[in-house]
Amino acid sequence: MNEFPTFSPAIHQAADLDDALFHYTSAQGLIGVVQNKVLWSTAYFCTNDEEELKVGKGILVPALSAYLRASRPQLLTRPWVDLNAYAEQFEKMIIGLVLSEVCTYITCFCRASDEKSFHHGLLSQWRAYGEDGGYAIQFSRKKLQIALSKANEALGLEYDLRDVHYDPNNPLQSVVLSHGDKFGEAFVAFIDSLDRGTNEPTESPLGSLTKGPLESLFNYLTYTKSGHFSEEREVRLSLIQPNASSFPGLPAHYINRRGLIVPYRETPQKQFRLLDCIEAIIIGPNSRMGARYESVCQMARQSDLEVDVRRSEIPFCRG
């Protein structure tokens, strides 16, 4: 067998780097994507960030407190009203009620920060996902957006693709706070409805917060992540699906990950032409790079997948 050819990176424009999204996976993951023509999106609580959808906690508390002081100062004279405690309870309650009704499923992509990471991938990702050497599938963001729009329109889905923010004070926070009056009105109604004996509300506040306010809050929580993960420069594909089996949507699947039962959904194969969105495949650093290159090229050819195949030249050795 011929030796693996010396890799000479091609010249790319800045626009090419901006359009590239990398999905890191194992050999089995790559085979699944190419042969089954689907991507998996896993439930948010099964990702590798244990603070998923929690980083933005407390976003509403100052706004709720300010609204109550301005609009209903007489409530503050009630001895049983602990303003901050009730604001925190209200925010926790509405998020909990939403998450009991729907679940966010997530697929993660990384953006390249420069030419080196574009051509060779991120060492942190090879360490995390490359137990068998790993592979990075390079997608075109523009093509993904078009494919997602078609799938959403055809099936009435709610796929979204956005950059992740690593600072709670981000533009999505401003959108949430622009609905401050709506949240404030619901908060006042929440306090008025409390049963003084049990300190439990007598009715749900969600009815007055549908669409704009709740949608902006859910977007903020979904696309705000701990700053410890900022090197990934993540772009996140999200899908919101009802938890009830009676609601239409993509079917639920489950896998066993070392004892953790992981719920996931697959992109619809017919309505979402996934392989058309792939631009390249990077082979992660490991042994037998020549054989790995030949295998990936053969799989691509036999799947009518016209993509660039290249290897990472990061000198990483696992143990």
CORZIZI-V844587 format. One record per helix or strand of 2 or more residues. SS is the DSSP state (H for helix, E for strand). FROM is the first residue (numbers start at 1). LEN is the number of residues. If there is no record, write none. Layout:
# CORZIZI-V844587
SS,FROM,LEN / SS,FROM,LEN
This chain:
# CORZIZI-V844587
H,14,6 / E,20,6 / H,27,10 / E,40,4 / H,44,3 / H,61,11 / H,73,5 / H,83,19 / E,102,9 / H,115,6 / H,123,7 / E,135,6 / H,141,15 / E,159,5 / H,171,7 / H,180,13 / E,194,2 / E,200,2 / H,206,4 / H,212,11 / H,227,6 / E,234,9 / E,253,5 / E,260,7 / H,274,4 / E,278,6 / H,289,14 / E,308,4
